[in-house]
Amino acid sequence: MEITEVKVRLADDNTERLRGFCTVTLDREFVVRDIKIIEGANGLFVAMPSRKVTDHCPKCHGKNHLRARYCNDCGAPLPGQRTPDLSETGSKLHVDVAHPINSECRSRFQKAILEAFEAERRRVGQVGEASSPQENVRRAPESEGSIQEEHPPQKSFGEGIV
C-alpha cells in the first residue's frame, strides 16, 4: 500500500487541541477523509475518523447517542444508564470508522500526515501555531515513491461528489 496523496487543512482556532484535518489517498484509488491532527501532551498525533456510539429508543427504536437524555425521533425520555456491551467498545463513546491494523501502517500514516502538516504550516508562514484553513497537497510522483508538494485548484462546494 502506498500513500499517494495527503491534503491538509489547518484548523481556524488555535485555542483548542485540534490543529487540522487531512485526507489521505491510498494507491491513487482509496480515500480516507476527516483524519484529525491533534496537539497532545507529548506533541502532535493523528486521530483516525470516528463516529459516536449509539443505541436505540425503547419506545420508537430511533437511534440516539449514548449521552442523549431524550429521543431524537419521538422525544421520549431515555433511561439514565445506557452503555453498550463494553467488550465491543471498551467503554468508549466513539469508535474508529477506518484505522491501521498494525503499528507499522500507523507509523507510515502518522509520518506522512505530520510531514504534510508541517509543510503547510511553513507554507502559510505560521510555524509556531496552526492558522488558516489553507490546504496542502502532497502527491507521490508516478515514477518515484517520494512525496512532493502541489497546490490544487480551488473547487466549489459539492464539486466532484459522485
C-alpha positions in Angstrom: 0.0 0.0 0.0 1.3 3.4 -1.0 0.2 6.8 0.4 -0.1 8.7 -2.8 -1.7 11.9 -1.6 -2.1 13.8 1.7 -4.2 17.0 1.8 -4.0 19.1 5.0 -6.4 21.9 6.1 -5.2 23.8 9.2 -7.7 24.5 12.0 -9.1 28.0 12.2 -8.9 28.3 16.0 -5.6 27.7 17.8 -7.2 27.7 21.3 -8.2 24.1 21.1 -6.1 21.0 20.8 -7.3 20.3 17.2 -4.6 21.6 14.8 -6.0 20.4 11.5 -7.8 17.9 9.3 -6.5 15.8 6.5 -7.5 13.5 3.7 -5.2 10.6 2.6 -5.4 8.8 -0.7 -4.0 5.2 -0.9 -2.7 3.8 -4.2 -4.5 6.5 -6.1 -7.7 4.5 -5.6 -9.0 4.8 -2.0 -9.6 7.9 0.2 -9.8 8.3 3.9 -11.3 11.7 5.0 -11.7 13.5 8.3 -8.4 12.4 9.9 -7.6 14.8 12.7 -4.3 16.3 13.7 -4.3 16.9 17.5 -1.9 18.5 19.9 -1.4 16.1 22.8 0.6 16.2 26.0 3.6 14.5 24.1 3.2 16.5 20.9 1.2 16.1 17.7 -0.7 12.9 16.9 -3.1 11.6 14.3 -6.7 10.5 15.2 -8.5 8.4 12.6 -12.1 9.3 11.6 -14.7 8.1 14.2 -18.4 8.1 14.9 -20.3 8.3 18.1 -21.6 5.0 19.6 -25.4 4.9 19.5 -28.3 2.8 21.0 -32.0 2.7 20.3 -35.0 4.3 22.0 -37.1 1.7 23.8 -40.3 3.4 22.6 -39.7 4.1 18.9 -36.4 2.4 18.2 -34.8 5.6 16.8 -31.0 6.0 17.1 -29.6 8.1 19.8 -26.1 9.0 21.1 -25.3 7.5 24.5 -25.3 10.8 26.3 -28.7 11.9 24.9 -31.4 12.3 27.6 -34.3 12.4 25.2 -35.0 10.5 21.9 -34.1 12.5 18.8 -37.1 11.0 16.9 -40.1 10.8 19.4 -38.8 13.0 22.3 -39.4 10.3 24.9 -37.1 10.4 28.0 -34.3 7.8 27.7 -33.1 5.6 30.5 -30.2 7.1 32.6 -27.5 4.4 32.3 -27.3 3.3 28.6 -24.0 1.7 27.8 -23.4 -0.9 25.1 -21.6 -4.1 25.6 -18.2 -3.0 27.0 -16.4 -5.8 25.2 -17.5 -4.2 21.9 -16.4 -0.6 22.5 -14.1 -0.7 25.5 -16.4 1.8 27.3 -15.7 4.4 24.5 -18.3 6.9 23.3 -16.6 7.0 19.8 -15.3 4.2 17.6 -12.9 4.5 14.6 -14.5 4.2 11.2 -11.2 3.4 9.5 -7.9 2.7 11.1 -4.5 1.0 10.5 -4.4 -2.7 11.5 -0.7 -2.7 12.7 1.8 -0.3 14.2 3.9 -0.1 11.0 1.0 1.1 9.0 0.0 3.6 11.7 3.6 4.9 11.7 3.6 5.4 7.9 0.3 7.3 8.1 1.4 9.5 11.0 4.7 10.3 9.4 3.2 11.3 6.0 0.4 13.3 7.7 2.6 15.2 10.1 5.1 16.0 7.3 2.3 17.4 5.2 1.0 19.3 8.2 4.4 20.9 9.0 4.9 21.7 5.3 1.5 23.5 5.3 2.4 25.5 8.4 5.7 26.6 6.8 3.8 27.5 3.5 1.4 29.8 5.3 4.3 31.3 7.4 3.0 30.1 10.8 5.5 27.6 12.0 4.7 28.1 15.7 0.9 27.7 15.5 -1.9 26.5 13.3 -3.7 29.1 11.4 -6.0 29.4 8.4 -7.9 26.7 6.5 -5.4 26.6 3.6 -4.8 23.2 2.0 -1.5 21.5 1.3 -1.5 18.6 -1.1 1.4 16.1 -1.2 1.4 13.6 -4.1 3.8 10.8 -4.9 5.2 11.2 -8.4 4.2 8.5 -10.9 7.7 7.1 -11.1 9.0 7.5 -7.6 7.8 6.8 -4.0 8.8 10.2 -2.7 6.3 12.9 -1.8 6.3 16.4 -3.3 4.1 19.5 -2.7 1.5 20.6 -5.1 -1.4 23.1 -4.7 -4.7 22.1 -6.4 -7.2 24.5 -7.9 -10.0 25.5 -5.5 -13.3 23.6 -6.0 -16.7 24.8 -5.2 -18.8 23.1 -2.5 -20.1 19.7 -3.8 -17.9 19.7 -6.9 -16.5 16.2 -7.6 -19.1 14.4 -5.4 -20.4 11.3 -7.1 
